[in-house]
Amino acid sequence: MAENMTLFWGSGSAPCWRVMIALEEKNLQGYKQKLLSFENLEHKSPEVLAVNPRGQLPSFKHGDNILNESYAACFYLENQFKSQGSKLIPDGPAEQAIMYQRMFEGLTFYDKLGAVIYYEYYVPEGERLASAMKRNCQNLITELQLWEGYLDKVSMMEIQNTPKKIFYFSVKHALQTGSHLVGSSFTLADVMVFPTVANLYRFGLSPERYPKLAAYYALLKDRPSIKASWPPHWLEYPKGQDTLKDI
C-alpha cells in the first residue's frame, strides 16, 4: 500500500514530523521519501513545485491524491487505513472533543513557539525590535502554562478513574510519568502536538519550570513511531540551541 506514497520532507520540521509519525503509526513504512535541505532551498525545486506549488514541506502524494498540509495528510491516513496500525481517533464523543480541540490548539502552540525560535529568520535585521521579541516570549510563556494545565487535568482525570486500592500508587505515577493529551491513549492530538513539544526541548526549554510538559516529552520520545522518525540531524548533533533557556 505504501509503495505508491511519496513524501518530501525536511529534518526537524514539525509539520513533516507529524506526517512521518502518522505513517509509522499506520504501519506504512514502505513509502518513498526524499529528505531535502531548507538551507539549500531544495524545497523550491521543480520536483517539489510539481506537487506543491507553494514550495513547502511536507509535500505528500498517495497515488493521484496530493496532501501538502500536515493536518490534512494525517486525517487522510487515519481515515484511509482505519483498520491498520494504531487507532488514532477515539470512539467516545467526549474523548473526540478533547482530541480535536487539542489538535487545533496545537497550531497556535506551534505558531507561538515559531515566533520566538525563528524570529531572527523571519524578521530582517533592521526591523527587529526588542519589545517585539519580549512580547513573543511572554505569549509563549502564557501558552506553555496553558498546556501545563491541560496535562495536569488529564493526569487528575486518570487518577479519578482509578480503583481505590491502587489510588495512591496512581497519584505518584501520574506525577512522575506524564500523560497523553487525551487520557491513556495515543491519538492524533499527540501526533500533531508532540513535534512542537520536542522542539521546545531542542531549543533549551527548562524541564524544571514546566514539569508536566517534560513528563509528556519523556513519555513519548521513545515511542517506536517517534524514534523511527526522529530528525536525523538531531541524532547527528544531539545538543540543540539555548534560545528558550530563560522562558
C-alpha positions as CSV (number, residue, x, y, z in Angstrom):
1,M,0.0,0.0,0.0
2,A,2.8,2.4,0.9
3,E,4.8,1.9,-2.3
4,N,2.6,4.4,-4.2
5,M,3.2,7.1,-1.5
6,T,5.9,9.8,-1.8
7,L,6.9,12.2,0.9
8,F,9.2,15.2,0.5
9,W,10.4,16.3,4.0
10,G,12.9,18.4,5.9
11,S,14.7,17.3,9.1
12,G,13.4,19.0,12.2
13,S,10.3,20.4,10.6
14,A,7.4,19.8,13.0
15,P,4.8,19.6,10.1
16,C,6.9,17.0,8.3
17,W,7.4,15.0,11.5
18,R,3.6,14.9,12.1
19,V,3.1,13.1,8.8
20,M,6.0,10.7,9.4
21,I,4.7,9.7,12.8
22,A,1.2,9.1,11.3
23,L,2.8,6.9,8.6
24,E,4.7,4.9,11.2
25,E,1.6,4.5,13.4
26,K,-0.4,3.2,10.4
27,N,2.4,0.7,9.6
28,L,3.1,2.4,6.2
29,Q,6.9,2.3,6.4
30,G,7.5,1.3,2.8
31,Y,6.7,4.7,1.3
32,K,9.1,6.6,-1.0
33,Q,10.7,9.6,0.7
34,K,13.2,12.3,-0.1
35,L,15.0,14.3,2.6
36,L,15.5,17.9,1.4
37,S,17.6,20.8,2.7
38,F,15.8,24.0,3.6
39,E,19.2,25.8,3.8
40,N,19.9,24.9,0.1
41,L,16.3,25.8,-0.9
42,E,15.7,22.3,-2.2
43,H,12.0,22.6,-1.2
44,K,11.8,25.2,-4.1
45,S,12.9,22.6,-6.7
46,P,10.8,21.8,-9.7
47,E,10.3,18.3,-8.3
48,V,8.6,19.7,-5.2
49,L,6.8,22.5,-7.0
50,A,5.2,19.9,-9.3
51,V,3.5,18.5,-6.2
52,N,3.2,21.6,-4.0
53,P,3.0,25.0,-5.9
54,R,3.9,26.8,-2.6
55,G,7.2,25.0,-2.5
56,Q,6.7,24.0,1.1
57,L,7.4,20.8,3.1
58,P,5.9,18.4,3.7
59,S,4.7,17.5,0.3
60,F,2.9,14.2,0.2
61,K,1.3,12.2,-2.6
62,H,-0.6,8.9,-2.4
63,G,-1.3,7.7,-5.9
64,D,-3.0,10.7,-7.6
65,N,-4.0,12.2,-4.2
66,I,-1.9,15.2,-3.1
67,L,-2.0,16.4,0.5
68,N,0.5,19.1,1.4
69,E,-1.0,20.3,4.7
70,S,0.2,18.1,7.6
71,Y,-3.1,18.0,9.4
72,A,-4.9,17.1,6.1
73,A,-2.4,14.3,5.4
74,C,-2.7,12.8,9.0
75,F,-6.5,12.9,8.8
76,Y,-6.3,11.2,5.4
77,L,-4.0,8.5,6.6
78,E,-6.2,7.7,9.6
79,N,-9.4,7.6,7.5
80,Q,-7.9,5.6,4.6
81,F,-6.2,3.0,6.9
82,K,-8.6,2.8,9.8
83,S,-8.2,-0.9,10.4
84,Q,-4.4,-0.8,10.1
85,G,-1.9,0.0,12.8
86,S,-2.8,2.3,15.7
87,K,-6.3,3.6,16.1
88,L,-5.7,7.4,16.3
89,I,-9.3,8.7,16.8
90,P,-11.1,7.5,19.9
91,D,-14.7,6.3,19.8
92,G,-16.2,8.3,22.6
93,P,-17.6,11.8,21.9
94,A,-16.0,13.3,25.0
95,E,-12.6,12.0,24.0
96,Q,-13.0,13.0,20.4
97,A,-14.0,16.5,21.5
98,I,-10.8,16.9,23.6
99,M,-8.7,15.4,20.8
100,Y,-10.0,17.8,18.1
101,Q,-9.7,20.8,20.5
102,R,-6.1,20.0,21.4
103,M,-5.2,19.2,17.8
104,F,-6.2,22.6,16.5
105,E,-4.9,24.4,19.6
106,G,-1.7,22.8,18.6
107,L,-1.4,25.1,15.6
108,T,-1.5,28.1,17.9
109,F,1.1,26.5,20.1
110,Y,3.4,25.9,17.2
111,D,2.9,29.5,15.9
112,K,3.8,31.0,19.3
113,L,6.9,28.8,19.5
114,G,7.9,29.7,16.0
115,A,7.5,33.5,16.8
116,V,10.4,33.1,19.3
117,I,12.8,30.5,17.9
118,Y,12.5,31.7,14.3
119,Y,12.2,35.5,15.0
120,E,15.6,36.3,13.5
121,Y,15.0,34.1,10.5
122,Y,11.7,35.7,9.5
123,V,12.3,39.4,10.6
124,P,15.1,41.3,8.7
125,E,17.8,42.6,11.0
126,G,16.9,46.3,10.5
127,E,13.2,45.6,11.5
128,R,13.9,43.6,14.7
129,L,12.6,45.1,18.0
130,A,13.5,44.0,21.5
131,S,9.9,44.9,22.5
132,A,8.5,42.5,19.9
133,M,10.7,39.7,21.0
134,K,9.8,40.3,24.6
135,R,6.1,40.2,23.7
136,N,6.6,37.0,21.7
137,C,8.4,35.4,24.7
138,Q,5.6,36.4,27.0
139,N,3.0,34.9,24.6
140,L,4.9,31.7,24.6
141,I,5.1,31.6,28.4
142,T,1.3,32.0,28.6
143,E,0.9,29.2,26.1
144,L,3.2,26.9,28.0
145,Q,1.3,27.5,31.2
146,L,-1.9,26.6,29.4
147,W,-0.6,23.3,28.2
148,E,0.8,22.5,31.7
149,G,-2.7,22.9,32.9
150,Y,-4.2,20.7,30.2
151,L,-1.8,17.9,31.1
152,D,-2.4,18.3,34.8
153,K,-6.2,17.9,34.2
154,V,-5.6,14.8,32.1
155,S,-3.5,13.3,34.9
156,M,-6.1,14.0,37.5
157,M,-8.9,12.5,35.3
158,E,-6.8,9.3,35.1
159,I,-6.4,9.3,38.9
160,Q,-10.1,9.8,39.5
161,N,-10.9,6.8,37.2
162,T,-8.5,4.5,39.1
163,P,-9.8,1.9,41.5
164,K,-9.3,3.0,45.1
165,K,-7.0,0.1,46.0
166,I,-4.3,1.5,43.7
167,F,-5.2,5.1,44.1
168,Y,-2.1,6.2,46.0
169,F,0.2,4.5,43.6
170,S,-1.6,6.2,40.7
171,V,-1.1,9.6,42.2
172,K,2.6,9.1,42.5
173,H,2.7,7.5,39.0
174,A,0.8,10.4,37.4
175,L,3.1,13.0,39.0
176,Q,6.2,11.2,37.7
177,T,5.4,9.7,34.3
178,G,3.1,12.1,32.4
179,S,0.1,11.5,30.3
180,H,-1.1,11.6,26.7
181,L,-3.2,14.6,25.7
182,V,-6.4,12.5,25.7
183,G,-6.4,10.1,28.6
184,S,-4.3,7.0,28.3
185,S,-4.5,6.6,24.5
186,F,-2.1,7.9,21.9
187,T,-4.3,9.9,19.4
188,L,-4.0,12.3,16.5
189,A,-3.6,15.1,19.1
190,D,-0.3,13.6,20.2
191,V,0.7,13.1,16.5
192,M,0.2,16.8,15.9
193,V,1.5,18.3,19.2
194,F,4.5,16.1,20.1
195,P,6.8,17.6,17.4
196,T,6.1,21.0,18.9
197,V,7.0,19.8,22.4
198,A,10.2,18.1,21.1
199,N,11.2,21.4,19.5
200,L,10.8,23.1,22.9
201,Y,13.5,20.9,24.4
202,R,15.6,21.0,21.3
203,F,15.8,24.8,21.8
204,G,16.6,24.6,25.5
205,L,13.3,24.8,27.5
206,S,13.8,24.1,31.2
207,P,12.2,20.8,32.3
208,E,12.0,22.1,35.9
209,R,9.9,25.1,35.0
210,Y,7.3,23.0,33.1
211,P,7.3,19.5,34.7
212,K,4.1,18.3,33.0
213,L,5.4,19.1,29.6
214,A,8.7,17.5,30.5
215,A,6.9,14.3,31.7
216,Y,4.8,14.3,28.5
217,Y,8.0,14.5,26.4
218,A,9.7,11.8,28.4
219,L,6.6,9.5,28.0
220,L,6.5,9.8,24.2
221,K,10.1,10.3,23.0
222,D,10.9,6.6,22.9
223,R,7.6,5.5,21.3
224,P,8.5,3.4,18.2
225,S,6.9,5.7,15.7
226,I,8.6,8.7,17.1
227,K,12.0,7.1,17.5
228,A,11.8,5.8,13.9
229,S,11.1,9.3,12.5
230,W,13.4,11.3,14.8
231,P,15.0,14.1,12.9
232,P,18.4,12.8,11.6
233,H,20.3,15.9,12.2
234,W,19.2,15.8,15.9
235,L,20.8,12.4,16.1
236,E,23.9,13.7,14.4
237,Y,24.1,16.8,16.6
238,P,22.3,15.9,19.9
239,K,22.9,19.2,21.5
240,G,20.4,21.9,20.4
241,Q,20.3,25.6,21.0
242,D,19.5,27.5,24.2
243,T,17.1,30.0,22.8
244,L,14.4,29.1,25.3
245,K,16.6,28.7,28.4
246,D,15.1,31.8,30.1
247,I,11.5,31.2,29.1
